[in-house]
Amino acid sequence: MGEDANGLAPTLPPPPTTTDSGQSPQKRRRTSSTLDSTHTPNWKDTIDQVVQSIVSIRFSQVASFDTEGAETSEATGFIVDADLGLILTNRHVVCSGPFLGEAIAHDHEEVVVTAVYRDPIHDFGFLRFNPAHIRYMPISAIPLRPDLAHVGLDIRVVGNDAGEKLSILAGSISRLDRNAPDYGDLTYNDFNTFYLQAASSTSGGSSGSPVIDIYGRAVALQAGGHNRAATDFFLPLDRVCRALSCIQASLSPQSVPSPLVSSFTPPETIQSVPISVPRGTIQTQWLHRPFDETRRLGLHPATEAIIRQAFPEEIGMLVAETVVPEGPGDRCGLEEGDILIRVNGECVTHFVTLESLLDENVGGSLRFEVERGGVSIGFEVTVQDLHSITPDRYVECGGARMNELSYQLARAYCVPVRGVWVAEASGTFRLDGPDAGSIISHVDHQATPTLQDFIRVMQTIPDRALIPVTYHSIADVHTTNYAVVDVDKHWSSFRLVRRDDTGGVWSFTDIPTLPPPSAKKEGEGKVVPSVRFMELDPSLGKAADLVRSLVKVTFTMPLRIDGFPKDRKVGAGLVLDAGSGIVVVGRNIVPSTLGDVSITVADSLLVRAKILHLHPTHNLAFLQYDPADLGDTPIQTAGFSEERVAPGHRVTLLALNHNHRPICLETTVTDVSCVTIPMDATPRFRAVNVEAITLDTPLAQQCSSGLLADAEGRVRGLWLSYLGERNHSTGHDNEYHLGLPITPVLTTYREFIRVPEKGQGAKAGVVRYLDVEFSPIQMVQARQMGVGPKWVKAVEEANPARHQLFMVRRLEAGGLGKKTLQELDVILSIQGGANGVVTRLSELELAGSREDGDVVEMRILRDKQEMDVRVQVAQSDGKETGRVICWAGAVLQEPHRGVRQQSKQLPSMVYVSGRAKGSPAYMYGIVPTMWIMQVNGIPTPDLDTFMGVVKGCPDHSYVRLKIQTFDQVPMVLSVKQNMHYWPVVEMQRDATDECGWRKIEG
């Protein structure tokens, strides 16, 4: 292989003007990586040359936007301009939304890349890097030669296939005129272009790879493949070459970012370099159909003869597949099935010709001639700017993200290009139905046809207001949906996010909330409507009256902590004291104090509530609302019976079904026994030491929460849902529906929830409990473990219904019980036990709640030896987690109770509870359930130390973490900080704040 004076292999003569990449011949000689066409080529030399121009790309789309959700992935790109640092890759790699990424060169040098351009329709885009940052390897560009692609061409796809740094896959081009592949609904799909087809069996990570010939010239761009076949789809480079020429004309070597981290410098500090790639459209999708199909659509034989004579190798014509309503084509009368004949008098049968005419006439008009049923029709069409209907901004509101509906989605579902698209349905705008696919048309009865209208309306709506929202699914235009949502402006941001390709970042602008036009004057009283409860049929008995004591509790969590898998839960709560507004509900509904709680009374009135107490071991949460908020609503305190529930007892189940409607039926108790809720690989709160009631009705398993009552209408227990393990086959979390006797509920309420005089808020006291998980053992097991006949007889006398003792199953890591007890200890008796032997869980629970000191005496059996021990009693203020740190997209906190229940030891007090998609934590491998031990070699035993260390780390720098997995396997990770998209945010519980928490940023 010969070399020219610049030390690089000479290139082929310049390609024809129509396929020129836009570089001068001399520049191409400096930057080309092709081989000398005068020498006999071989694939080894070609690959050796081109790999230096190919990069692996690790990237994240930071936020959900348009058709794509937040994600982290890897792909391939290749250098097409070494002087300007331009990399060609796929559109779905450059991302339609905020982009973060790095490119890794063949010699494993890493450079920051920023998005320069992504095509509105076709699957290509350009990234840019600073060539000066590649210090140890000469870089060269791969020339683009779309004119060389032909059927039978021997090609290689060179790229980052399946995440393997470099793979070389062979194939031969089999088709040049395949219509664009369909990747599914509600996602990006290319159209109005041919695709090349070959069998090369690429997979994930090869997106953006060059498809090269034996001379090292790119003839196409790898874009996708078939899941169940070896077929791959390549994007032709004709329109890529034009876009590259436009970008090169906008840029110059002097505009390359500085060697500092300038790619993340705020846009206002960078000299604006506008990049213009004109793109035109008439909002019509065309498909290339063969002549036999066009004849059936009405193509006149004379017209076919003209086309075949003008294009002897042509086999078909372009047919209008989708004409978007209200678009330029629709307004001029174009219809689906129209066969395109001419544009401005020129016969057009290929996409490249059509798009060239559209791109060159943006804002002007074109004369279209089509045939419809054999009749020739002509009309003038105004060419629209394609970029004007491609969203470049979104708004964050109430935890959700919305942008203007894009042409990409409007074309897929044949709807007008207008409306507010919910790109990420969360928080306030987690609307009923699927999590994606909603278009909001009205907010608070005001039309929101554009994103600006949506912002204007939301500006006037105060925080915590309840407002109606009208919306519909893009896939179902026949059904209009209506929902009442709770506005959140206290947990989440209300801001506009704009794309700026000049600086490579998206800028944030906070949107102020304006006073609502109908705000009440200061001093005006609150008017509370009087509502009535629904009346159940009298045949259901006295238990039907308890509907006045049943309320619907809704909990929303702005940030998932404590390993809880959902950010919104709804269930039934029971009114313990209507005069003080005390409600009890399951911790599967209210798992944490970080969030908002509302109570719906009589399906008519919604009031706010606060969390008083979260029980440390039972599935119980105690809430309080202000009774004044209910006015004259006849809510009532439930009556109770603490008579022990036993198998065979008749009870009435009053609960909410899957539609949150009350159901009431009489059934039989089948069992009352100790159960163990299964653990999940991701620890979360798990009720332990549970005595559960099961019922003889399958309907009970369809009701998440409610109560159990006797024939006199007295509550005997709660019906609760318990969060269990994740079902990996379905991806859903298993929930167990069980009853809980009312005694532990009332005991906790009476002894630990202090209710002062009317008009004052309730407070929760300190709960004493044993931080030990017990499990029952039958007497046959007990005998084998060394329990003597004396104790066996005592058990039989103390509990004729169930002969059992209890064994220590688990001890909380760092707990007080671990100082004295050991796993597999058998509990024989406990201080003050009524029967001298422990046969019921309630006897262990009551021991933790007595006010006779912080130590309880037990007699246990360990290794067949009886002994007396003094067990220290744990205490809980019922608040649980009180501090959370968000760093690099990772949610950090002290190990919560679920972690302590499942761990033998706590390696650190910095525990990873969650991570955000598209974040550095996700990109670099931080996984929930990890512990962070060190940062840059400095031990971080607690959150304070961790915060002190990371705050001293420069932005955009790599932070080295020593971590330990939940299974105690040590690892070292490096995570690159990005404070623009992922600033450090700390949340601290604060009783003085209206939310109960305060946010500290920076």
N, C-alpha and C positions, 0 to 999 in steps of 0.2 A: 504494500500500500504506500503510495507516494504521499508527500506532504508539500504544502505550498510554503511561502515565505513566512506565514504567520504560525506555522507549526500545526496546522489543522489540515485534515484531508480535503482536497479540492472537491467541489460540488459539481452537480450536473449543470448544464446551461439553464438559464432562467426559464421557468415554466411560462406557458401562455399568460397573457394579461388577465384573462378572466379568472385564473386560478392563482394569481400572484398573491403572496402573503402580505404584500405591502412593503417589503424591505427592498432596499436598493441592491443590485447584484454584488456590489463590493461588500455591503454589510452581510449579505448572505454568505459570502466566502469567509468572513471573519467568524460567523456564528453557526455555520452549518455543520452537521455531524454526519452527512452522507458520505458514502464511499465513492471513489473514482470510478466512473462508469466505463472507463477504458480498460480497467482490469477485470479479470474474471472474479466475480464475488463469491464469497462463501458465508454461510450463516454465522460461523464463529466470529469472523472479523466484524460482521455487521453488529452482532450483539455486543461485542466488546466495545464498539464505538458508541452505540446508542444508549447503553445503560448509564453513561455519565450524564445524560440529559433527562433521565427518568427519576422521579422522586416519589417517595411514599408520603402520603398526606394523612396526618392525624388531626381530626377536626371535630368541632361541636357546633350544632345550632343551639344557641343559648336559650332561646324561647320559642314556644309554639307560634307559628306564623303561617298564614295562608293554608297550603295543603299539607304542611309538614309539622310534626311535633318536635319538641326539644329532644335532641338525640346526640349521641357521641358515636363516631365510627371512624373508619379508616378507608383510604382509597388510594388512587394513583393519579399522577399528573406528569406532564412532560414540558420541558422548557421549549418555548417557541420564539423567544426573543431574549438572548443572553445579556444584551446591553441594558434593556429595560427591566429585566427580571420578571418576565411574564411567563406564567405556567398555564397551560390549557388542561382543563379537566371537565367533569360533568357539571351540569347545573345543580343536580341534587347533592353535589359535593360543595360547591361554592355556597349553597343554601340560599333560599329566598329570604330567610330571616337573619338575625344577628349571628355573625360567624367568628369563631376563634379557631386558629389552626397553626400547625407547624408542618414544614416539609423537611423530610430527611433525605439527603442526597445519597448517592451510591457509596460514598466513603464515610457515611454516617455523620456528616455534619448536619446540624439542625439550624434551620432559619425560620423566622416568623413569616407567615404569609397572610396577606389581607385580601379581601374580596375587591375586585376591580369591576367586574361585570358578570352578570348572569343573564342569559337570554330569556325574554319573557315566555317564549314558547319552546324553543329547541333545547335539547339536553346538553348544553355546553356553557362554560363560563370560564373566566380568567381570574387567576390569583396573581399576586405580585410579591416579590421578595427583593431584598437588597443584595445585588450580586457581590458586593464587597464582603458580605458575610460568609461566602464560600471561599475559604482561604487556602485549602490544601488540595484542591482538585480543579483542573481547568473545566470550565462549563461551556457547553455549546448547545445550539438550538437544533431541533429536528424540523426540517422543512415540511410544509404542508403541501401535498400533491393529490388533491381529490381527482384530478383528471386521469390518474394512473390506475384507479380502481376498475377492475373488470372481472367478469366471471372466470373462475379458474385460477386467479392470481394466488400464488403461494405466499402466505402471510404468516407473521408471528405476532402474537399479543404479548407484550412484555410489560409486566406490572406486578403490583402487590397483591397477588391472588390469594384469597382466603387468609389474609393477614401474614402470609409468608413473604418476607421482605422483597424477594424478587422471584418471579416465576416466568417461564417462557413457554407459551402454549402455541402449538402449531395448528394450522388449518388452511383451508382454501375458500375463497369467496364463492358462494353458490348463487347468490341473488343480489341484484342491485336495485330492485324496485319493490321491495317489501314495504307494505304500509306500516306505520309506526306501531310498536307493540303496546299492548294495554296492560298496565301494571295494577289495575284494580280501581275501586271507588274511593272517593275522597282523598286522593293522592295525586301526585304529579304524573301527567302523561303527555308525551310529545305528540304533535300532530302537524299536518301540513308539510310533511317531508317524507321522502323515501328513506328506508333504512337498508343497509347492507346486511347480508346474512351469511353466516359460516358456522361450521361445527368445530369449536375449539374448547368447549367444556370449561369456561371460566366460572368463577364464583365470587362471593362477596370480597371486596377489597380490590378487585381488578377494575372497578369503575374508573374511567378516566385514562385507561392505558392506551398508548398508541398502537395502532394496527399498522405494522411496517412491512415494506417489501424488502427484498434482499439487498437493496442499496441503502437501507436505513431511512427511507422516506415514509412519512405518515400518510397513509391513504384513507384512513378513517379513524374514528374515535370509539373505543369500546364503551357501550352504554348499558347493556343488560343482557339477560339470558333467560332461557326456559328452565323452570325448576325440574321438570321431569324429562328433559332431553338434553342432548349435547349442543343444542342450537344457541348461537350467540347473535346479538344484534349490535350493529355498528352504525354510528351516525356519520353520514357523509360530511365532508369538510368544506363544501362550497360556501355556505353562509358563515362558517367559522372564519374562513379567510377574509371575507369582507369585514366582519366584526374586528378581527385583529388589525386590519389596515386602519380602521377608524380609530381604534385605541392608540395605535402607534402614531397616528397623526395628531392625537391629543396630547401625547406624552413626549418627553425628551429625556435623555440620560440625566440632565440637570435636575429633573423632578423626582429622581429616585429618593426615597426616604433616607434621612441621615443615618449613620451607623448606630445611633442610640436607639432606644425603644420608641422610635418616632411613629411606628405604625399604630401605637396606642395613644399618641398625643391628641388632646382634644382638637376637634376640627378647626376651631377658630384660630389656633396657633399655626396652622399650615396654610401656605399659599394655595389658593384654590386653583386646581387644574381640572377644568371641566372635561369630562369624557363624554363624547357624543357618538352614539351608535344609532342613527335613525332607523326606526322600525315602524312599518305601516300595517294597517289591518282594515278589513271591512267586516270583522266579527263573523267570519264564516269558516267552517271546517270543510276541507275538500278531501275526497278520497280518490285514488287512482283506480278506475274500474276498467276491466278489459272490454274489448269491442263487443263481445257477445252480450255482455250485460248492458252496455250503453244502447245496443239495438233494442233490447227489451224495454228500456226507459224511453224510447222514442227517437233515437238518433236517426236523422235522415240519411238514406244511403248516399246521397250526393255529398253530404257533409263528410261522411266517413271516407269517401273516395278522395276528397280534397286533403284531409288530414294524412291519409296513408301515402298520398303522392308527395306531400311536403315532408313527411317524416317516415321514410320507408321502413325503418326498424321499430316504429312505434306499435305498441300492442293495445293501447287503451287511451282513455281520456280522463280529465278531472271532472268529478261530479260533486255537487254541493251535498254534503252529508248533514251538516247542522248549520242553520242560519239563526244566530242568536237574536232573540226578540229585542226590538228597539235599537238594534245596531245599524250601522250604515247599510249593510246588505239588506236587512229586513225593511228598512224605510224606503229603499228603492225598488222593492218588489221581488227580490231574489227569493227563490223557494228551494226547499230540499228536493233533490232529484234533478235540478237543472244541470245541464251538461255544458261546461265551459268551452266556448269555441275560440273567441278572440278577446284580447284586451288591447285597446287603442289600435285596433286593426291588425294586430299581430296574433297569429295562431299560437295558442298556449296549451301544451299538454303535460308540462312538467312543473313541479313545485318551484324549482330554482328560478325559472323564468317569471313565474307569477310573483314570487316574493321579491325579486329584484325590482319589478315594476312598482309594487306597493311601497317598498322601502325608499325608493327614489322619488316618490310623489306624496310624501306625508303632508297633509293639509291641502293638497290639490285634489283633482278629480280624475277618474279614469273611465273610459268607455268600455263597458262589459257587453259582450254578445254571448248569449246562451241559447240552447235549444231545449224546449219543454214540450214533450209530446209531438216532436217533429216540427214545431213552430219556432221560428227564430225570433228572439226578443232581445232588444238592446236598451241599455239605460246607463245614465251617468251616476257614478258612485263617488262620494267624497271619502278620501282615505284618512282614516283616523290614526292618531299617534298611539301606537301600541303601548308605549310606556305609560300613557295617561290612564290606562285601565289595568295597570299592573301595580298592586299596592307596594308602597315603600315606607309605610309607617303603621303603627298600631298603638292602641291605648290600653293601659293597664288600669283596671277598675274592679274593686271588690275581689281581688285575687284572680280574676279572669283576664283574658287578652282578646281584644277584638280588632279586626281590620276591615277595610272595605272589601266587599266581595270581589274576587279577582276574575278576569276573563278566563283564566284556566278552569275555575270551577263552574262559572256560568256556562261556558261552552259544553262542559261534560254533562250538565243537567238541563241544557237549553232553557235557561232563565235569563232575564235581563241582568246586565252588569251593574247592579246597584244593591245596596243593603249592607247592614252591619253583620259581618261574619264572626261567629264566636270561634276563634281559633283554639282557645283553651277554655273549656267549660269548667269553672271552678269557683268556689266561694259563693259570692252573691249570685253569679250567673251560672251555677250548676243547675241547669234547667232540667225539667223532667224529660225523659226519653234518653236517646243515646248521648254519649259524652261528646260527640262531634257531629257537625252537620246542621247547626241551627243558624238561622238568620233572624235577627231582631228587627221588627218593623215598628214597634211602638214601645215607649217607656213612659210610664205614668200618664198614659192616654195621649202622649205627644208623639207624632210621627218622627222616625229617625231614618230617613232614606239614605243619609250619608254619615260617615264617621264624625264629621264636624257637627252635625245635628245631634248625634248621640252625646258628644262631649258637652254641647250647649245645654241639653236637658239634664244631664247628670250633674252639671255644675250647680244647679239650683236645688238639688235634692239633698237634704241634710243627712248626716250620718245616723245610722240605726233606723232610718225611715222604712216603712213597709210600702212598697210600690208595686203596681201591676206591670207585667211585661208581656207583650204580645210577640209571638215568634212562630216560625214554622221550620220544618226540616226541609233542606234543599232537595231531598229525595222524595218529598211528599208535599207538593204544592197545593193539594186539595184540602189539607187539614190545617186549621189555624189553632195554635196552642196558646194557652193563657196561664200565667203563673204569678203568684205574689211573692216577691223576693225581699230579703232583708238587706238593706244597703250597709256595706262595710267600708268605712273610710278610716277606721281607727287602727286596724291591724295591717291593712295593705295600702299600697301606694295608689294615687290617682294621678297618672302622668302620661304624657305623649312621648312615644319613642320613634325617632326618625332615622332613616338610613342615610349615611354619608360615606360614599365610596371614596371620597377624597382622602379622608383620614383613616378609613378602614374600620370605623366604629359607628355604632348607632348612638345618637345623643338622647338624653333624657330631659324632659321639660315638665316640671310639676305643674299641675292644673289647679288653680285655686277654686275652692267651693264658694259660690256666691249665695247670699241670703235668698231663700225661696220667696217668690213673689207673694205667696199667700201666708207668710209667716204670721203667727199670732203676736199680738202686742204683749209687751212685758206685763205680767201681773194677771193675765187672763187665766182662769182656772181650766183644769183638764176635765173634759166631759167624758164620762165613762158610760157607755151604753149598758142597759140592763139586758142580760141574755138568759135564756132558759136552756136547761139541759134536755137532751132527747129523753123520751120515756120508753123504756123497754116494756115488753108485754108483761102484764101482771102474772101470767102463768109461770113465769120464770122464778117467782118467789121473792122473798125479801132481799135476796142478793142483788136483784135488778136495781134496787135503790142506790147501790154503791157506785153506779155510773156517775153520781154527783161527787164522788171522791176520786175518780179516775181522771187524770189529765194527760195530755200528750206533751212529752218533753223532746225538744230539738236541741242538739248540741252541734256546733260547728267549730272546728279546730283550724286556725290559720296556718299552723305548722305542725306536722306530724312528729310527735315526740313519744318517748316511752315505748317505742316499737309498735304503736297502734297503727293498724293498716288503713284506716279510713279517716277522712276529714269531716264527715257528716254522719250523724246517727240520729234516729228517731225511735222513740219507744214510749211505753206507758209509765207514768209515775203515780204513786199513791199519796194522797193528802193525809199526813199524820196529824196536823194541827192547822185547821183553816183560819183560826184567829191569829196565829203568828205566821202563816204562810209557809209551813214546813212540808216539804215533799221528799219522799224517798224514791230512788230509781236505781237501776242496775248500773254497775261500773262499765258494763259493755256499751252503755248509752253515753255516760259521762265519765270518760276514763282519766281526765286530767283537768287541772284548774286553768290551763291555757286554752281559752276559747270563750265562746258566747253561748249562754243557755237561755232559751225562751220556753215558756209554758203556754200551751193552747188549752183554753178552758171551754168546754161545751162546743168544741169545733167552731167557735165564733169569736173568741176574744184571746188575743196574744199579749202576754206580759213578760217582762224581763225577769230573770232570776239570777241569783248568785250562788256559788258553790260554797257550802259550809264545811263539808267534811267528806273525805274519801276514806272508806274503811281499809285498813292495811291488808286484811286477809279475806274479808267477805266481799261479795259482789254487790256492794252497797255504796251509794252516793247520796248525801243529804243536801237539799237545796232549800232556798228561801226566796219567796217573792213578796212583794208589798201587797197586803190584802186590800189596801185602798185602791189599787189599780183595777180591782174587780167590781167596785161599786156595790150594787145590790144583787149581783149574781149569786144564786143560792148554792154555792159550793159548800160542802160539808165535811167535817172530820169523820173518818171511818171509825166504826166500832171494831173492837178486837176481842179475840178469844185466844188465851195462851194454853188452852188444853192441847195436850200432845196429839199430833196427827199420827195415825197408825194405818197400816194396810187394811183395806176394807171399808174405811170411812167414806161416807158420801160427802162430796164437796161440790161447790159451784165454781166453775172457771169463768171469770170475767176478764177478758183480755182484748188487746188490739190484734186484728189479723194483719195479713200482708198489705192490705190497703189502708191500714191504720183506722179501721172501723171496729167498734166494739162488738164482740160476740159474747154470748152467755149460754152456758149449758151445764147440766148436772152430770157428774161423772164419779168414778170411784178411784180412790187412792190404791195403787197396786203395790207400792213399796216406799219405804223411807229408809235410806241407807247412806253410808258414807261413799262418796264417789271421788275419783281423781280426774280432774280436767286435763286432757293431754297437753303436753308442752309443744311449742313450735320452735323451729330452728332459730327464728328471730324472737328473742324473749320479749314478752309483753305481760301486762298484769294478768295473773292467773289466780282465781279464787282457790284457796287451799282450805283444808279442814272443813269440807263442805258436807253437810247432811242434807240430802236432796230428796224431794218428793217426785215420784213419777205417777202418771195418770193413765187410766184405761180409755184413752181416746186418741186416735191419730190426729184429730184437729189441734190438739195441744202443741204438736210439733210445727204447726203452721202459724202459731201465735208467739210473737217474740217476748211479750211482757204483759203483765196484768196482775191479778190477785186470785186467791182461793178463799172462798167463804163457806160458812156452814148454813144450815137451813134458816137460822135466825138472822142472817145477813151480817154476821160478824166475820171479820177477816181472820183467817187461820194461817195464812202464808202469802208470800209473794210468788208470782210466776215470772221467772227471769231467763234471759238468754246469757249463756256463758261462752266467751270467745275461746276457741280451742286452736287446734293446729291447722295449717294450710293444707288443703287438698291439692297436691301438685298435678294431678291428672286434670282437674278442672280449673285450677288457678284461683279458686275461691277459698275463703276461710270457713272452716267448719264451725257451726254454732250449735251448742247443746241447750235445749230448753228443759229446764228443771224448776221445781218448786223449792222455796226456802221457808222453813217454819218462821212464824212471825216473832218468836221469842227473842232471837238475837237482834232483830231489827229494833224491837222496843227497848231492849236492854241498852243498846248503843244510844238510842235517842234519849232515854231518860237519864242516863248516867253521864253522857259526854256532850250532848247538844244543849247548851245553856240558852234558855229563852227568857230574856228579861221582860220588863214591863212593856205593855203595848206602846208601839211607836219607836222602839229601839230595835236595832238589828240583833239577830241571834249570833252566838259565837260557839265554836266547837272547842271542847276541852281536849286534853291530852288523853288518848286512848292507850291503855296498857294491854299488852298482848304477848304471847309467846311467839317469837320469830322462828318457829319450827313447823315443818310440814309433817303431819302424822298420817299414817295409813293403817286401816284396820287389819288385824290378823285373826284368823279363826283359831279355835282352841287346839285343833290338831297341829297347827304350826306352832302355837305357843308351847305345847308340851315338848315338841322337839327342840325348842329353844331353851328349855329348862324351867318353864313355869311349873311349880309344884301343885299337888292335889288341893292344898289349902286355897290357893288362888283360883283354881278352876272352879271349886265349889262356890267361892265368893262371887265369881262372875255369873254363875248360873242363878244364884239367888238375887243378885242385883239387877239383872236384865234378862228376865225369862224369855223375852221376844227375840233377842239377838245375843248370842254368846260370842263375845269378841273382846279383845284388848287392842291397844294401839302401840304402834312401833314408830320410832323416829325414822321418817323416810328421807327427809332432806333438812339441812341446816342452812340458813341464809349466810352467804359469804359476808364476813365482817359482822355478823349478828352476835347478840349477847348470848343466845342459847348455845352457840358453838363453843363457848368457854367451858361449859360443864357437860353438855350432852354429846353423844356420838351417834352417828347413823347406826340403825338396827337396835338401839336401846328399846326395851319394852317398858312401857309405863304401867306400873302396877297401881299405885295410889298417889294422891296428891293432897297437899295441905288443905284440910277442911273439907275433903270429899265426903258427900253425904252417906255413901254406902261403903266407904273404906276401900273401894276399888273403882278404877276408871273404866267404864264400859260405853260411855257416850261422849261424843265430841263436845257437847254443851258443858260437860264438867271440866274440860280443858279450857274452853273459851272463857268461862266464868272466872277461872283462876287468874286470868290475865287482867280482869277488870276489877278485882277487889282492891280496896284501898288499905291494904295491910302491909305496905312496904313495897320495895322494888325487887324483892326476892321471894320465890315460892319454893317450898320444900316438896320433893318428890321421892318416891321409892321406885327404883327401876331395876330391871334385870339386864345385866351386861355380861356377855360370855358366860352365861349360866350362873352368874353370881349376883345375888341381891345386894343392893347398896342404896344408901340415902344420899341425895344430892340437893344442893341449893341452886336453883336456876334463876338467873337474873332476868327480870321482866323488861321487855322492850317497850318503847313509848313512841307514839305517832301523833303529830299535830293534825293529821288528816289533810295535809296540803300536798304532800308528795313533792315532785320535781318543782324547784323554784328558780332555776337558772338554766338558760339555753344559749349556746353560742353557735352562730352560723359562720363558718369560715370555708372559703373556696367551694361553697355549695354543700359542705358536709354539716350535718346537724350534730353538735357535740353537747354532752351533758354528763353529769355524774351518773354512775350506774344506777338505774331505777330498780324498783323492787323486783320486777320480773327478771332482771339480770342477776340480782343477788340470790334469787330463789334457785336459779339454774347453774350458778357458777360455784366452783370449789373455792376460788380465791379471786380477789380483785387486783389485777396487775397494776392498774392505774385508775385515777378518778376522772380521766378524760376518755369518755366512751362515745363511740360513733353510733348514734341512734338512727340516722337516716342520711340520705344524699339526694340532691336534685339532679334530674336528667339534664344533660347539656352542660354540666358544671365541670370545673377542673377536678373535683373529687371523683366524679364519674369517669372522666377521661383517664385519670392516672391510677385508678384502681382502688380507691378507698371504698370499703364495703361496710355496710351496717354490721354491728356486733364486733367490730375491731376496737382495740384499745390503743391509744397513742401514748407511747412511752417516752419518746425523745423527739425534739425538733432541732435539727442541725447539731446533733450531738449533745444537746442540753437536756437533761432529764426534765420531764413535765409531769410530775405526780398529781397535779391538780389543775383546775381550770384557770386559776389566777396566774400560775407559772406559765401555762400554755399561752395565755393572752399576752403576757409580757414578752415572750420570745417572738411570737409571730408578728406582733406590732413593730418589732425592730427589723423585720425582713423587708427588703426593698420590693416594691411592686414589680410584677412581671419576672421576678426571680424564682428559681427553683428552690423549694424548701424540702430538705431531706427529713423524712419521718421514719423513726423506728416504731413499728407497730407490732401488735400481737393479736392473732386471730382469737376467736372465741374458744377454739380448741387448743389455745396456748402455743401456737406455732409462730415464732418470731419472723419478721420480714422487714425489709427496708424499701420504702417507696419515695419517689421524688414527685412533688406536686408543684405546678407552676401557678403562682398567684395571679389573679386578675381583679384588681379592686374596682375597675370600672363597672363590670357586670356583676361581680361577686364580692362586694365589700364585706368587711367584718361587721356583723350585727349581733348585739347581745340583748337578750330578753331576760328581765328580772322580775320576779313577783313583787308587787308593790301594792299594799292595801290602800294606799292613798290615791292611786290612779283609778280612773273610772273603769278601766278594763281589768283592774286587778294586777296588771303587768305594765312595765314600761320598757320602751325600746331605746337602746343606746347604739348609735351608729358611729363607725370610725374607731 
